């Protein structure tokens, strides 16, 4: 930058010399420092505009560049060369630190940030040498790093400014967040369904039918009882005991799949062995009573 021939910058350099020659606490030192900073503000503002195309506000970049200018004025040593040779790298470094530490929406380790920048430079070198875009393996070999590490660094670029979920994701006003998948309860039930199949195959047809009407067809216990010829209370006990057995099966005890047998109705109860089907008394007693009746007749 052709600032060396500008009279205002020559005067600013003289102020820097005065600042360095005055002891700490001398009012002339503070005045010379302020004059030098004000004179070189256009330099800081111009450097800030170089980085204005990276998506950050120019006002913020200008403020960061001016902070870098203040640091350059405070740390300048006239014996080491001209001020601009020291100020320009100092201001640029302050801006780069700002981009590295404050502009990422998702915090990425500095090592990956630097590797990403090195990969961009290496890609240009390899493309000039080979005449084509290099692959990840070629870039990793060029940089001397592992492919996995380079892949992580390249993926980190998307963490700088992620796309908002409220951004348009398609036609009809659909947002990007609406296109993302969510939890599917049916998928979460797949392991249970697979585990239950062997146990369900061991159940009698009536138990399978009752479970299907209750949990698939969403019928009430009264409706199920009317369909299978059982009372509502018996349907309730049947479902409860069958579920206990199925739960035991899932827990690893395949021998406890309980099958509930229906109790016969009172009108169709079979007599116990050795008893009469009509009176319920022992069969021998019933026969003697029958013979006595015939003799009396």
Secondary structure, 3 states (H helix, E strand, C coil): CCCCCCHHHHHHHHHHHHHHHCCCCCHHHHHHHHHHHHHCHHHHHHHHHHCHHHCCCHHHHHHHHHHHHHHHHHHCCHHHCCHHHHHHHHHHHHHHHHHHHHCCCCCCCHHHHHHHHHHHHHHHHHHHHHCCCCCHHHHHHHHCCCHHHHHHHHHHHHHCCCCCCCCECCCCCCEHHHHCCCCCHHHHCHHHHHHHHHHHHHCCHHHHHHHHHHHHCCCCHHHHHHHHCCCHHHHHHHHHHHHHHHHHHHCCCHHHCCCCCCCCCHHHCCCCCCECCCCCCEHHHHHHHHHHHHHHC
